[in-house]
Amino acid sequence: MSKVCEICGKKPAAGKHITRRGLAKKKGGVGKKITGITIRRFLPNLQRVRAVVGGQIKRMRVCTKCLKAGKVTKA
């Protein structure tokens, strides 16, 4: 199953997790150093919803932003 909202098309976004070590300068250290960068994914908060589409009930994967905005008519 794809992690895409069927209403707005929201899909996973890429980002980075930065690992640092050391003590900050304002705390008396020599500064933080980056020791690793890992690519990560930010996934949309998708929910499976029974919705009315064209007069028929259909099961859809919809993000919570669309649900709160009222873009989906629940069955």
C-alpha positions as CSV (number, residue, x, y, z in Angstrom):
1,M,0.0,0.0,0.0
2,S,1.3,3.4,-0.9
3,K,1.5,6.0,1.8
4,V,-0.3,8.7,-0.2
5,C,-3.5,10.6,0.8
6,E,-6.2,10.0,-1.8
7,I,-7.6,13.4,-1.3
8,C,-4.7,15.9,-1.3
9,G,-1.9,13.7,-2.5
10,K,0.3,14.2,0.5
11,K,3.2,11.7,0.6
12,P,6.3,10.9,2.6
13,A,8.9,13.7,2.7
14,A,12.6,13.2,3.1
15,G,14.7,14.8,5.8
16,K,17.9,14.2,7.8
17,H,18.7,13.1,11.4
18,I,21.9,14.8,12.5
19,T,23.9,13.2,15.3
20,R,26.1,15.5,17.3
21,R,28.6,15.0,20.1
22,G,30.5,17.3,22.4
23,L,29.6,20.0,24.9
24,A,28.1,23.3,23.6
25,K,30.4,26.4,23.8
26,K,28.0,28.3,26.0
27,K,28.2,25.4,28.5
28,G,32.0,25.6,28.6
29,G,32.9,23.1,25.9
30,V,34.7,23.4,22.6
31,G,31.4,23.2,20.6
32,K,29.2,20.5,19.1
33,K,30.6,18.4,16.3
34,I,28.5,16.5,13.7
35,T,29.4,12.8,13.7
36,G,26.7,11.4,11.4
37,I,23.8,12.3,9.1
38,T,21.1,9.8,8.4
39,I,18.4,10.3,5.8
40,R,14.9,9.7,7.3
41,R,11.3,9.9,6.1
42,F,8.5,12.0,7.5
43,L,5.3,10.0,6.9
44,P,1.9,11.5,6.6
45,N,-0.7,10.5,9.3
46,L,-3.0,8.4,7.2
47,Q,-6.2,6.8,8.4
48,R,-8.3,4.2,6.7
49,V,-11.8,5.7,6.3
50,R,-15.1,4.4,4.8
51,A,-16.1,7.4,2.8
52,V,-19.0,8.3,0.4
53,V,-17.6,8.9,-3.1
54,G,-20.0,9.4,-6.0
55,G,-22.9,7.9,-4.0
56,Q,-21.0,4.7,-3.2
57,I,-19.1,3.7,-0.1
58,K,-15.4,3.3,-0.6
59,R,-12.5,2.6,1.7
60,M,-9.8,5.2,1.4
61,R,-6.5,6.2,3.0
62,V,-6.9,9.9,4.0
63,C,-4.6,12.1,6.0
64,T,-5.9,13.6,9.3
65,K,-5.6,17.1,7.9
66,C,-8.2,16.3,5.2
67,L,-10.4,14.7,7.8
68,K,-10.3,17.7,10.1
69,A,-11.0,20.1,7.2
70,G,-14.1,18.1,6.3
71,K,-13.0,17.2,2.8
72,V,-14.3,13.6,3.4
73,T,-17.9,12.6,3.9
74,K,-17.8,9.6,6.3
75,A,-20.1,6.7,5.6
